[in-house]
Amino acid sequence: MAASSAPLPPLTPGRIAHLRAVLLRRVMAWTGLMLSGFLLFHFAVAAFGLHRQSFEALSASLEGQRPWTTLLEVVFVFVPLLVHALVGFHIMKKEGLAYRLDKRHTGGNLRYALQRASGAILAAFALFHVGTMHRWGFHLLYRVTGWSALSHYASGGLFDPQRAYASVAAAFAGGPEGLGGSLVCGFYLLGIVAAVYHATNGTATAASLLKWTVVPGPGGEAKPSPWLPSAILTAGLLLAFLGLAGWAAFALGFEIF
């Protein structure tokens, strides 16, 4: 006769709170992995700015794939970003930005505190970047409200696929608001650094949460993965290289040839 399975523990308020916390962490993990993949792609596209003709051709090619690229943006970028931000701010509201925490989280308190701080910076940067560059940012807000302060965005976001390189370079120079090139370039650099840390550390945390960091060892015993930490570090370094290359292309006008 088959052995009876162990009874499930009762759903006490404490257990419900624990299951809810686990669910939120897993939602953060999966949406974060999706956004990290997009970030790698987005930084790679920006790095093509090191060669203007290639960047113009790639931008025109991507623009020519609409409406499919719009669908991909909604499903794999904006929806995960919205969910990730809402859950992240829910966690941050509860735990704040304090360094010392009652519970030691994956990777230690310093990494966790930096993750929340970089997330806050990244949220502000994403609002600025999408708001100014994307047609779903200040342009959409202007179309809905007619607010004269946003009249610079009447025809669209600052990014223009027909003059891709020039439009991005103009945005880095301060845009129509005249914010000052140094201020905008500095904010972009801060946002890129925050994004690289948040994505790399978040991927490592997600891999640990999802049990990807252990593999079966001799005798069926679990052992640490010999390659995953190096793979995550390599991906983080690649992300940093691509992000800084794109920044140099548009903030400094740097070209490889």
C-alpha positions in Angstrom: 0.0 0.0 0.0 1.4 3.4 -1.0 2.6 5.6 1.9 0.3 8.4 2.7 1.6 11.9 1.9 2.4 14.3 4.8 -0.5 16.6 5.6 -0.2 20.2 4.4 0.6 22.6 7.2 -2.4 24.7 8.3 -2.9 28.1 6.6 -2.2 30.3 9.6 -1.9 34.0 9.1 1.9 33.6 9.5 2.1 31.0 6.7 -0.2 33.0 4.4 2.2 36.0 4.9 5.2 33.7 4.1 3.6 32.3 1.0 2.6 35.8 -0.2 6.2 37.0 0.3 7.6 34.0 -1.6 5.1 34.7 -4.4 6.1 38.3 -4.6 9.8 37.4 -4.7 9.2 35.0 -7.5 7.3 37.6 -9.5 10.2 40.0 -9.0 12.6 37.3 -10.1 10.9 36.4 -13.3 9.9 39.9 -14.4 13.5 41.0 -13.5 15.0 38.3 -15.7 12.7 39.5 -18.6 13.7 43.1 -18.1 17.4 42.2 -17.9 17.2 40.5 -21.2 15.5 43.5 -22.8 18.2 45.8 -21.2 20.9 43.7 -22.8 19.2 44.1 -26.2 18.6 47.9 -25.7 22.2 48.6 -24.7 23.4 46.6 -27.6 21.3 48.7 -30.0 22.6 51.9 -28.4 26.2 50.7 -28.7 25.7 50.7 -32.5 25.8 54.5 -32.1 29.6 54.0 -32.2 29.0 53.7 -36.0 26.3 56.2 -37.1 25.4 54.5 -40.4 24.9 51.1 -38.6 22.7 52.7 -35.9 20.6 54.5 -38.5 20.1 51.3 -40.5 19.3 49.2 -37.4 16.8 51.8 -36.1 15.1 52.0 -39.5 14.9 48.2 -39.6 13.3 47.9 -36.1 10.9 50.7 -37.0 9.9 48.8 -40.1 8.8 45.8 -38.0 5.9 47.6 -36.4 3.3 46.7 -35.2 5.1 43.5 -34.1 7.7 45.5 -32.2 5.0 47.4 -30.4 3.3 44.1 -29.3 6.7 42.9 -28.0 7.3 46.1 -26.2 3.9 45.8 -24.4 4.2 42.1 -23.5 7.8 41.8 -22.7 8.8 45.3 -21.5 6.0 47.6 -20.3 3.9 45.0 -18.6 6.8 43.3 -16.8 8.2 46.7 -16.0 4.9 47.9 -14.4 4.6 44.7 -12.4 8.2 44.7 -11.3 8.0 48.4 -10.3 4.8 47.9 -8.3 6.0 44.9 -6.4 9.4 46.5 -5.9 7.9 49.7 -4.4 5.6 47.6 -2.2 8.7 45.8 -0.8 10.6 49.1 -0.5 7.6 50.7 1.3 7.8 48.0 3.9 11.5 47.7 4.3 12.7 51.2 3.3 16.3 51.9 2.2 17.9 51.1 5.6 21.1 49.1 5.5 20.4 47.0 8.6 17.5 44.5 8.3 16.1 42.1 10.7 16.4 39.3 8.2 19.5 38.5 6.2 18.5 38.4 2.5 20.2 36.5 -0.3 23.6 37.9 -1.0 23.9 39.8 2.3 22.5 43.1 3.5 24.9 45.4 1.6 23.9 43.9 -1.8 20.3 44.0 -0.9 20.5 47.7 0.2 22.3 48.6 -3.0 19.7 46.7 -5.0 16.9 48.8 -3.5 18.9 52.0 -3.9 19.7 51.3 -7.5 16.1 50.3 -8.1 14.9 53.7 -6.9 17.5 55.5 -9.2 16.5 53.2 -12.1 12.8 54.0 -11.6 13.4 57.8 -11.8 15.7 57.3 -14.8 13.2 55.1 -16.6 10.5 57.7 -16.2 12.7 60.4 -17.6 14.0 58.2 -20.4 10.6 56.9 -21.5 8.9 60.2 -20.9 11.3 62.2 -23.1 12.3 59.7 -25.8 9.3 57.4 -26.3 6.0 58.2 -28.1 4.2 56.7 -25.0 5.8 59.3 -22.7 5.3 63.0 -22.7 4.0 62.9 -26.2 1.0 60.7 -25.1 0.5 62.9 -22.1 0.4 66.0 -24.3 -2.1 64.3 -26.6 -4.4 63.4 -23.7 -4.1 66.7 -21.7 -3.0 69.3 -24.3 -0.7 70.7 -21.6 1.2 73.6 -23.2 4.3 72.9 -21.2 4.7 69.6 -23.2 4.1 71.2 -26.6 7.7 70.2 -27.6 6.4 66.7 -27.7 3.4 67.4 -29.9 4.8 65.4 -32.8 6.3 62.5 -30.8 9.1 61.6 -28.4 12.6 63.0 -28.9 13.7 59.9 -30.6 13.0 60.1 -34.3 13.6 56.9 -36.3 14.1 59.0 -39.5 17.0 60.8 -37.9 17.9 58.3 -35.3 21.5 59.3 -34.4 20.9 63.0 -34.5 17.7 62.9 -32.5 19.4 60.9 -29.7 22.4 63.1 -29.7 20.2 66.2 -29.4 18.4 64.6 -26.4 21.7 64.0 -24.7 22.5 67.7 -25.4 19.6 68.7 -23.2 16.6 68.3 -25.4 13.9 71.0 -26.0 13.8 71.8 -22.3 17.3 73.1 -22.4 18.3 71.1 -19.3 21.9 71.3 -20.1 24.0 68.6 -21.8 26.2 67.9 -18.7 23.2 67.3 -16.5 21.4 65.0 -18.9 24.6 63.1 -19.8 25.4 62.7 -16.1 21.9 61.4 -15.3 22.2 58.9 -18.1 25.5 57.7 -16.8 24.1 57.3 -13.4 21.1 55.5 -14.8 23.3 53.1 -16.8 25.4 52.3 -13.8 22.3 51.7 -11.6 20.8 49.5 -14.4 23.9 47.4 -14.7 24.2 46.7 -11.0 20.4 46.2 -10.5 20.2 43.7 -13.5 23.4 41.8 -12.6 22.7 41.5 -8.9 19.1 40.9 -9.5 19.9 38.0 -11.9 22.2 36.5 -9.3 19.5 36.8 -6.7 16.8 35.4 -9.0 19.1 32.4 -9.9 19.5 31.6 -6.2 15.8 32.0 -5.5 14.9 29.8 -8.4 17.4 27.2 -7.3 19.5 27.5 -10.5 22.8 27.9 -8.5 22.9 24.3 -7.4 23.3 21.2 -9.6 23.2 17.5 -8.8 26.6 16.2 -7.5 28.0 12.7 -6.9 25.5 10.5 -5.1 22.7 12.9 -5.9 23.8 15.5 -3.4 23.4 19.1 -4.5 26.5 21.2 -5.1 27.1 24.8 -6.2 27.0 25.3 -10.0 30.5 25.6 -11.3 29.7 27.9 -14.2 26.6 30.0 -13.4 28.3 32.7 -11.2 30.9 33.2 -13.9 28.2 33.4 -16.6 26.3 36.0 -14.6 29.4 38.1 -14.0 30.3 37.9 -17.7 26.8 39.0 -18.7 27.1 41.9 -16.2 30.4 43.0 -17.6 29.0 42.8 -21.2 26.0 44.8 -20.1 28.3 47.5 -18.6 30.5 47.6 -21.7 27.5 48.0 -24.1 25.8 50.6 -21.8 29.0 52.7 -21.5 29.7 52.3 -25.3 26.3 53.7 -26.1 26.7 56.5 -23.6 30.1 57.4 -25.1 28.6 57.4 -28.6 25.9 59.9 -27.8 27.3 61.9 -24.8 30.8 62.3 -26.1 30.2 61.8 -29.9 32.7 58.9 -29.9 33.0 56.8 -33.0 35.0 53.7 -33.7 35.4 54.6 -37.4 
